[in-house]
Amino acid sequence: MRACHRIVDVVENGFAVIGGLLLVLTILFVPVDVIGRFLFNRPLAWVYEVTEYILLLIPCFGMAWLARIDGHVVVDIITSRLSRETNRKLSGFVYAVVALVCWFVTYWGTQVTAKSYRAGAIIENVLQTPQWLVYIAIPAGFFLCGLEFARKALANLSDIEAGDAAATSAL
């Protein structure tokens, strides 16, 4: 099981690095395009389109890694007032629901991506990009994010079971 966790960690880290590199590319491309447009009247026609794609890719590639490090926004107005055990049970339940939602989006995204691939759909713009190349990030990112939230749900549930076993043996 540890090998599976390490594989998921490596894939999450790889996706996060790709997302970070895409962010750096955007930070470089946009000012170069602005300078080219206003100073030389020579914009880079593809920058706007590529930036649009990158703005979809970055969250899809980074969300599983962000979930692993607990970097998502958390509203804890209720959970901060709960006991530790109740909080873990609730967290385990919420993580399981979020994993299921992620996998539903994975299913939906896979259907849309496959349909786009079969149809040979092209994004009619400067680069003439096949739609499926852009869409594939959605099911990939959400599948990985679902794995991460399922892992968190199982960790919370196993902590509860371990705590219950320890409490029973102490009696």
Phi, psi and omega in degrees: 000324179297325179296320178296318178298319179295321178297314178299318178299317180296317180295316178300315179297318178298315177299317181296321178296317178299316177300318178296318178295322177296322177296317178298317178300319178297317179298329178277316185295315187297310178297324178297318178296317180296315179298315179298322182290313188271328182268326186242358183055036181225075179290156172271106189300331185275347186297315181301315181294314180297321178297321176301315180295318181298324180293341171274319185292319185303307180295323180295323181280333185262346190291326179291317177298317180297322176295320181298322182267011181057044182267356179286156177294134181234130173260110187246028181298327179266312186295334179290344181261357181271158174293162183300316182293316178296320179298317179294320178297314179296317179298316178301317178295313181297316178300320179295318179295316180297320177299317179296319178297317178300318181288331173296315178296324176300313179299310181299314180297324177294318179298314181295317181296315180296319179297318179296320179296312181298324182281346183066032184294137181241138173280110185284094179207201183299313186273346182054054185279134172298132183303319185299331178295329177277316184292333186301335179294331183293303179295326179296312182294316181288327176298312180296320178295321176299319176299317181295316180291326175295320177298318178294320179298314180296322178297318178294317180293322179290327174296320179294315180297320178295320178294320178295319179295319179293320179293321180293318181290335180286338180283000000 
